[in-house]
Amino acid sequence: METIWIVVLIAVAIIVVGGIVWAAQRQKAARLEERREEAAGRREEARAKERRAQSAQLEAEQRERQAEKARLEAEEHAERARREADEAAALSREANDVDPDVDGDDLDRDGVADDAHVRDGGRR
């Protein structure tokens, strides 16, 4: 009869050890699943940050292009204004050359006639 008890005790020990191993494996699997979920969450967060960074980069590049365009337009506008001012000064000098009432004393430092003197017909 003692042999049966030994076999029963060995069987119970095997079952207990098997249960401990099974529980340890389940616990390990649960920890691995938690880590996988945490990694997935971090990956999603990284993708979201990457999308925001790309969006910010595109916006910055667009603003840079707009600023460059505005700068070029401003330069073009300034050049056009300089040309018009030069043309106006040239026309004024031509008018002074043609006007019989304008002499050298009637011109300012830019070669433009004193309008008050010209309006009164060249009389002083």
C-alpha positions, 0 to 999 in steps of 0.5 A: 500500500505504501507504493500507491501512496508514493505514486499518488504523492508523485502524481500530485507533485507533478500536477502541482509543479505543472500548475506552477509552470502553467501559471508562470507561463500565463503570467509571463505571457500577460507581461509580454502582452502588456509590453506589446500594448505599451510599445504599440501605444508609444509607436502610435504616439511617435507616428502622431508626433512625426505627422505633427512635425512634418506638418509644421515643417511643411507650414514653415517651408510654405511661410518661407516661400511666401516671405521670399515671394513678398521680399521679391515683390517688395524689391520689384516694387522699390525698383519700379518706384526708383525707375518712376522717380528717375523718369519723373526727374528726367521729365522735369529736367526736360521741362526745365530745358524747354521752359523759357521762364526757368533759369538756373536760379529757379532750380533746386538741388535736384534740377527741379524748377520752383513751382511758385516762380513758374506759376506766376509766369516767371515774374519776380 
